[in-house]
Amino acid sequence: MKASKLLSLAALTLFVGCAAQTETPPPSAGRAPGGQPKMQEALAQLQIAKENLLKAKPNKGGHRERALELVNQAINQVQQGEAYAAH
């Protein structure tokens, strides 16, 4: 249980760190169809986090791989949320 919380915290920290390193797009940029700009922004940041995890060196005791799994799950959830909101 403790390891699961640590991995979740690591993934969240990675996501926030990636978000802080990117430029904020203009308000009109990246507007999602159906009025979901925040979901689109979250999806973009998760995709950046995924790219960074893929570029990171392995050999982190499986934690990089687990973080990648969690980011992929988050991407899927955001996409499902957008699909739900569109209907």
Backbone torsions as a table, in degrees:
resi	resn	phi	psi	omega
1	MET	NA	-44.5	-179.4
2	LYS	-63.7	-40.0	179.1
3	ALA	-64.5	-38.3	178.9
4	SER	-62.8	-42.4	178.1
5	LYS	-65.5	-39.7	179.2
6	LEU	-63.6	-42.4	178.6
7	LEU	-65.4	-41.3	178.3
8	SER	-62.8	-42.0	178.5
9	LEU	-64.5	-39.6	178.9
10	ALA	-64.0	-42.7	179.3
11	ALA	-65.0	-42.3	179.1
12	LEU	-64.5	-41.8	178.7
13	THR	-62.3	-42.4	178.2
14	LEU	-62.0	-44.4	-179.7
15	PHE	-61.6	-46.4	-179.3
16	VAL	-65.2	-40.4	178.7
17	GLY	-62.5	-41.6	177.7
18	CYS	-66.5	-39.5	-179.6
19	ALA	-64.0	-37.5	-178.1
20	ALA	-71.2	-22.8	-176.3
21	GLN	-89.2	-10.4	-177.9
22	THR	-97.8	155.1	177.4
23	GLU	-76.8	147.0	176.3
24	THR	-80.8	124.7	-179.3
25	PRO	-72.0	159.6	176.5
26	PRO	-59.8	155.9	-176.3
27	PRO	-54.9	-30.9	-178.2
28	SER	-84.4	-16.3	-177.1
29	ALA	-77.4	141.0	174.5
30	GLY	71.6	19.1	177.6
31	ARG	-64.3	129.6	-179.9
32	ALA	-84.3	144.1	173.7
33	PRO	-59.3	140.7	178.8
34	GLY	84.6	11.5	174.6
35	GLY	72.3	44.3	179.8
36	GLN	-120.4	51.6	-175.6
37	PRO	-63.5	-35.3	-179.8
38	LYS	-70.0	-36.3	177.5
39	MET	-67.4	-39.7	177.9
40	GLN	-64.9	-40.1	177.5
41	GLU	-63.7	-43.2	178.0
42	ALA	-61.8	-42.8	179.2
43	LEU	-62.2	-43.1	178.6
44	ALA	-61.9	-42.2	-179.8
45	GLN	-68.0	-37.5	176.9
46	LEU	-65.4	-38.0	178.3
47	GLN	-66.9	-35.1	175.1
48	ILE	-65.8	-43.3	178.2
49	ALA	-60.2	-41.9	179.2
50	LYS	-61.8	-45.7	178.8
51	GLU	-59.0	-43.0	179.8
52	ASN	-65.2	-39.7	177.6
53	LEU	-64.7	-40.2	179.1
54	LEU	-65.9	-32.6	179.8
55	LYS	-81.2	-21.0	-178.6
56	ALA	-66.4	148.5	177.9
57	LYS	-67.5	141.0	176.7
58	PRO	-72.2	-161.6	178.7
59	ASN	68.6	54.1	175.4
60	LYS	-123.7	33.9	177.5
61	GLY	66.4	24.9	179.8
62	GLY	85.8	-4.7	-176.6
63	HIS	-71.6	-36.1	176.8
64	ARG	-62.3	-44.5	-179.6
65	GLU	-64.1	-41.1	178.6
66	ARG	-66.6	-40.4	177.5
67	ALA	-62.0	-39.7	177.8
68	LEU	-62.6	-42.0	176.4
69	GLU	-59.8	-44.3	-179.0
70	LEU	-65.9	-39.5	177.8
71	VAL	-65.2	-42.1	177.4
72	ASN	-61.8	-39.2	176.4
73	GLN	-63.5	-41.5	179.4
74	ALA	-64.8	-41.6	176.8
75	ILE	-58.3	-46.0	180.0
76	ASN	-61.5	-41.6	-179.7
77	GLN	-66.1	-40.2	177.6
78	VAL	-63.2	-43.8	179.7
79	GLN	-63.3	-40.5	177.7
80	GLN	-66.0	-38.3	177.8
81	GLY	-64.5	-41.1	176.9
82	GLU	-63.5	-42.8	179.4
83	ALA	-63.3	-41.2	178.7
84	TYR	-62.9	-44.4	-178.7
85	ALA	-67.3	-28.3	-178.9
86	ALA	-73.9	-17.7	-177.9
87	HIS	-100.3	NA	NA
